[in-house]
Amino acid sequence: MYYVYLIRSIKDTNKTYIGFTNNIDQRLQKHNEGASIYTSDFRPWKLVAYIAFDSEEKALKFEKYIKVGSGHAFAQKRFW
């Protein structure tokens, strides 16, 4: 399975991040260990939501959609 996940900083609740992975637990752990330059300053992070896909292609397309334009507005309204 492939996942698009949404996380929110516990330190600064205005900071959010959307990503893609095939292992949710491991990826969240990496964010909380500071392994990502985009999220390391706002640790710790908590998982808000994730969406599972049966193909990598579908997951990557959804991740791209949710990060821009109407998909971003959808995420703001429904997830955050």
C-alpha positions as a Markdown table, in Angstrom:
| # | Residue | x | y | z |
|---|---|---|---|---|
| 1 | Met | 0.0 | 0.0 | 0.0 |
| 2 | Tyr | 1.0 | 3.6 | -0.6 |
| 3 | Tyr | -0.1 | 6.5 | 1.6 |
| 4 | Val | -0.6 | 10.2 | 1.5 |
| 5 | Tyr | -0.3 | 11.5 | 5.1 |
| 6 | Leu | -1.0 | 14.8 | 6.8 |
| 7 | Ile | 0.8 | 15.7 | 10.0 |
| 8 | Arg | 0.6 | 18.7 | 12.3 |
| 9 | Ser | 3.3 | 20.1 | 14.6 |
| 10 | Ile | 2.6 | 19.7 | 18.3 |
| 11 | Lys | 5.1 | 22.5 | 19.0 |
| 12 | Asp | 3.5 | 25.0 | 16.5 |
| 13 | Thr | 0.0 | 23.9 | 15.6 |
| 14 | Asn | 0.0 | 26.3 | 12.6 |
| 15 | Lys | 2.6 | 24.1 | 10.9 |
| 16 | Thr | 1.4 | 21.3 | 8.8 |
| 17 | Tyr | 3.0 | 18.9 | 6.3 |
| 18 | Ile | 1.7 | 16.6 | 3.6 |
| 19 | Gly | 3.8 | 13.7 | 2.3 |
| 20 | Phe | 3.9 | 10.3 | 0.6 |
| 21 | Thr | 5.2 | 7.0 | 1.9 |
| 22 | Asn | 4.7 | 3.3 | 1.9 |
| 23 | Asn | 5.3 | 3.0 | 5.7 |
| 24 | Ile | 3.4 | 5.5 | 7.9 |
| 25 | Asp | 4.9 | 4.5 | 11.2 |
| 26 | Gln | 8.5 | 4.7 | 9.9 |
| 27 | Arg | 7.9 | 8.0 | 8.1 |
| 28 | Leu | 6.4 | 9.7 | 11.2 |
| 29 | Gln | 9.3 | 8.5 | 13.3 |
| 30 | Lys | 11.7 | 10.0 | 10.8 |
| 31 | His | 9.9 | 13.3 | 10.9 |
| 32 | Asn | 10.1 | 13.2 | 14.7 |
| 33 | Glu | 13.8 | 12.3 | 14.7 |
| 34 | Gly | 14.5 | 15.4 | 12.5 |
| 35 | Ala | 15.5 | 13.5 | 9.4 |
| 36 | Ser | 13.6 | 15.8 | 7.1 |
| 37 | Ile | 14.9 | 19.3 | 6.6 |
| 38 | Tyr | 11.4 | 20.6 | 6.0 |
| 39 | Thr | 10.0 | 19.4 | 9.3 |
| 40 | Ser | 12.9 | 19.2 | 11.7 |
| 41 | Asp | 12.4 | 22.7 | 13.3 |
| 42 | Phe | 8.8 | 22.0 | 14.3 |
| 43 | Arg | 9.1 | 18.6 | 16.0 |
| 44 | Pro | 7.3 | 16.7 | 17.4 |
| 45 | Trp | 4.7 | 15.9 | 14.9 |
| 46 | Lys | 1.4 | 14.0 | 15.2 |
| 47 | Leu | -0.5 | 12.2 | 12.5 |
| 48 | Val | -3.8 | 13.9 | 11.5 |
| 49 | Ala | -4.9 | 11.7 | 8.6 |
| 50 | Tyr | -3.8 | 9.4 | 6.0 |
| 51 | Ile | -5.3 | 8.0 | 2.8 |
| 52 | Ala | -4.3 | 4.6 | 1.5 |
| 53 | Phe | -3.9 | 3.7 | -2.2 |
| 54 | Asp | -3.2 | 0.5 | -4.0 |
| 55 | Ser | -0.8 | 2.0 | -6.5 |
| 56 | Glu | 2.1 | 4.4 | -6.1 |
| 57 | Glu | 0.9 | 6.4 | -9.2 |
| 58 | Lys | -2.5 | 7.1 | -7.6 |
| 59 | Ala | -0.9 | 8.1 | -4.3 |
| 60 | Leu | 1.6 | 10.5 | -5.9 |
| 61 | Lys | -1.2 | 12.1 | -8.0 |
| 62 | Phe | -3.3 | 12.6 | -4.9 |
| 63 | Glu | -0.4 | 14.1 | -3.0 |
| 64 | Lys | 0.2 | 16.6 | -5.8 |
| 65 | Tyr | -3.5 | 17.4 | -5.9 |
| 66 | Ile | -3.8 | 18.0 | -2.2 |
| 67 | Lys | -0.8 | 20.3 | -2.1 |
| 68 | Val | -2.0 | 22.9 | -4.7 |
| 69 | Gly | -5.1 | 24.8 | -5.8 |
| 70 | Ser | -8.5 | 23.3 | -5.1 |
| 71 | Gly | -7.0 | 20.2 | -3.5 |
| 72 | His | -5.2 | 22.5 | -1.0 |
| 73 | Ala | -8.5 | 24.2 | -0.2 |
| 74 | Phe | -10.2 | 20.8 | 0.2 |
| 75 | Ala | -7.5 | 19.7 | 2.7 |
| 76 | Gln | -7.8 | 23.0 | 4.6 |
| 77 | Lys | -11.5 | 22.6 | 5.0 |
| 78 | Arg | -11.7 | 18.8 | 5.6 |
| 79 | Phe | -8.5 | 17.8 | 7.4 |
| 80 | Trp | -7.0 | 20.7 | 9.3 |
